[in-house]
């Protein structure tokens, strides 16, 4: 074998160095773009005596509270994007912040102002966490757990159970954010009586956004799937999805609320510029002044309600991302 001349050795060495540099440039770009396996934050869950904290790597993104002294139902609070931007109001509100409905609007909640004639929205009835049917579990896709809740009211000096709810919580990464899927089934607690959902504005899945996202005095924006904006245009309209967001520290952050199309009826949106967004499939008369709705669940039957909540952030607002998030949620949730 002929030996290489010094000139050829220098040329070969330069080629090897260039190849190594190119490898690290390409690898760095792939890592930054999230295409290298493991680059995206891993979702984890940590359970305590009263709550479950969901994190993306070291950044907490949500706290599911299933036992609270003041709020008479399970709820989510302390919601953040994966890069640490708060998207729900502080709970409890800090000094100088709006403190209205602090015990009814903690972050994200599912509640009903008229459930068989009882008011669970305003904490006049209690939703008790009965058990974890499936404790929080970390999977390759994210986090899964299932809870059973009991709806009870005080009656004749004791408690009367009105309804039972089984709710499956699923967390996963989705695009530029994290997706929470809620899948609930309701049934009457009395084998001789139906469970009846009434007709009010205060029914369904509610969200109270962080102050920097509010339309009122903060420059945020409400956007529906049909392109309508803010309370004046969106309130009382049916939509496939609704987003509430704003600019925080040069990034656009928000929450997209997505009722599942398999629900018994399309949701109306009860939105307010002060930071409230509710998806409500029950308020037919409340929003349209039409025929009053009465959704009856007979003994032995169940009513299924599903919602997706996409928590997102990016350099700018891109409306198409909300539509894509909705399509991805529907696909992942199934029929």
N, C-alpha and C positions, 0 to 999 in steps of 0.2 A: 504493500500500500504506500502511495506517495504521500509524503508529509506536506502539510499546508505551509505556504509561504507566510511571513509575518503580515503581509498586506491582506491575504485571504483570512488569516486569523482575526485581524481587526474588523474586517467586514462581517464575519460570522458572529463575532461578539456583539457588534452593533445591532445586528438583526435579532439576536436573542434578547437583548435588552429592550428593543422596541416591542417585541412580541409580549414580553412580561408586562411592560407598561400598558400596552393595549388591553391585556387581560384584566388588569386591575381597574382600568377606566370602565370597561364594559361591565365588570362585576359590580363596581360602585353604582353605575346607572341602574342596573337591575335591582340592586338592594334598595336604592332610593325609591324606585317606582313600585316596590312591593312585589315584584315577580319572583324574587328569591324566596324559597320556602322558609317560613318562620319570620319574615320581615314584618308582617302585620301583628299588632298587639294581640296577645292571647287573652281570651275572656276567662276570668276565674270567679269563683263564688266563695264567700266566707259567711257562715251562719253564726248568729249569736242567739241569746234567749228571746229576743224580740224582733230580730230583723235579719235580712240577707243582703250583704253588700256585693254588688257586681263590679268588677274592675276590668279594665283593658290594660294588661301588664300592671304597672304600679298606679295607674290613674283610676280612681273610683269613678264609675259612670252612673251608678244608681244605688239607692237603698230601698229595698222592699220592707216596709214596716208592717208586721202582722199583729202587733200588740202595742197599743198606745193608750195612755191614761185619758187624754183629752179627745182624741179623734176616734169615733166609735166604729171604725171600719179599717180594714187593711188599705194601704196606699203606697205609692212610690214617692220618694222625696230625694233631694240632692242629686238631680239629674245633670250630667255633664256630657259634653262631646268627648270623643276619645283623645282629643288634644287639650282637654281641660277647661273648656268654656262652659259656664253654667247656663242651662236652658230652662230650668224651672225656678220659681221664686225661692228665696231663702226660707227655710222652715226651722224654727219660727222666724217671722220677718225681723230684720235688723232695725235698729233705731233709724228713723228717717225714711224708711221704706213704707209703701202702702201696707196697712195691716188689716184691711177688710177681709172678712170671711177666712181668717187665718186657720180656723179649725175645720173648715169645709173645703178649702182650696189649698191643700198642702203641696201638691205637685202634680201627680197623676192618680186618678181614682175612678172607680166604677160605682155608681150609686143611682138610686131611684127615689124621686120625690113622692111617688104614689105606687106602692107595691101592696096590693090587696088593701088599700086604704091607709097604709102606714107610710110615714115619711122617713126614709133612710138617707136622703140627701142632706138634710139639716141635722143629722145625728140624733133624731128623736127615736129611732130604732137602732139597734146595735147589730153589726155584722161581726160575728165571732169567728176567729180562726179556730177551727176544730182540730185539724191535723194536716201534716204533710203526707199526702198519699204517695208521693214520690219526693224524696229529699233532693235538694240541689245537687246536680251532677254535672261535672265537666266532661264535654265530649269534644271530638275533633271540630264539630260545627260551632259549639258554643256552650250555653248553659241551659239545662232543662229542669223544671220542678213542677209539681202539681199539688195544689192545696184544696182543702174542703172547707167551705165557710158556711155558717149557719146564721140566718136572719131571724132575730128574736126581738120581741117587744115586751114591755112590762104590762101585765094585765091581771087584775084581781089580786094584786100583791105578789104575783109570781111572774115567771117568764113564759111566753108563748112563742113557739117556733113557727115562723111563717113559711120559710123556704130554705132550701139547701142548694149550694152552688159548688160545683167542681170546676176549678180553673187551672188550665195548663199554661205555664209561663215558659216561653222559649226566647233565649237571647242568642243572636248571631251577628257576625260582622257582615255588612252589606255595603258595597261601594265605598263611599266616603264617610260612612257612619256606622252606627250600630242599630240593629232592629230588634224591638221587643214585640213578640206576638202573644196576644192573650186569647185564649179559647175557653169560653165558659159555657156550662150547661146548668140550667135552673130547673128545679122541680118543686112542687108543693110539698110541704112538710106534713100536711094532713091528708091522709088517704081518702077523706070524704069531701074535701074542699079543693076547688081549683086555685091556682096562683094567678093573680090578675095584675097586669102592668097597665097603669093609667096613662093619662095624657097631660104632660106638663113640659115646660121648657127644661126643667131640672131633672133630666133623665138621661142616662147613658154614660159614655166614657168622657171624663173631663180632664183638662190640662190647664194649669195656671203657669204662664211663662215667666221667665226672669225679667226684672224691670228693664234692663238694657234692650230687650227685644220688643217691648210694648210699642204699639202704634202711637198711643197717647204719650206725649212728651219725650219719646225716645227715638222716633224715626223708624220703628219696625214696620213690618208689613204682613198682612194676612192675605193669602192667595188661595183660591179654590181651583179645582180641576178644570172648571169652565172659564178660567181667566178673570173671575171677579175678584175685587180687592177690598180689603178692610171691612169693618163692621157694616157700613152703609150698604154695600153691595152683597156681602156674603151672608149676613144674618138671615136665618129662616129659609135659606135655599138648600136644596138637595145637591150633593156633590159626591164624586167618587172619593176624593181626598181633599184635605185642607192643610196648608202649611202656615206656620207662624214663626217668623224669624226676623233677624236684624243683624247689623254689623257691630261686632265687638272686637276691639283691638285689631282692626284692619282685616278681619275675617268674617265671612257670613256664616252665622250659626242659626239653627232652628229645629223645629219639630214638625214632622208631617204626620197627621192623624189619618188613618186609612181604615174605614169600616170594610169588612169583608163583603164582597158582592153576594155571598151565599147567605147573608143574614136575611131574616124574613121580610125586610123592607129596607130600601135605601135610606140613609140617614140625612136628616136636616142638620145644619150646623148652627149652633147657638154660640156666636162669637162676639167678643167685646174688645174695643180698642184698648181697654185698660189691662188686657192680658189674659182673657179667658177664651178657651176653645173647647166646645163640647160636641161630640157626635151623638145625635139623638134620633133613633128610628121610631120613637113612640109618639112624638108631639105633633100629630097630624093636625089637630085643632089649634094647638098652641102656636103653630107657625103659619098655618094657612087659613084659619078660621073656618075650615071645612068640617066634615063629619068627625065627631069625637072618636078617638081610637080607644079600643079596649082589647088588649091582647091577653087571651085566656089560655092558661096551660092546665089542662085537665089532669086529675090524679093519674099517676102512672106514665104521663107524658113528660117531655122535656123541651125547653126552649134553648136553642144554641145561639150565642152571640160571640162574634170574633172581631178583633180589632188589631191593626198593626200600628206601631209607633216607631217612626224612623227618626233618629237623632243624628244630626249631620252638621258638618262644617266644611268650609272650603275658602279659597282665595276670593271667590265671587259667587253670586247667586246665579244658578243655571236652572231655569224652570224645567228643562227636560229631565233633570236629575230626579225631580219629584215624581214625574210620570214613570220613569224607569224604576224608581224605588217601589211605586205602587204595583207595577207589573211583576217585579221580583217577589214582593210580599205575597201576592195572590198565587204565584206559581209555587212558592215554598210552603204556603199554608194548605194548598190543595183545595179540592171542592168541598 
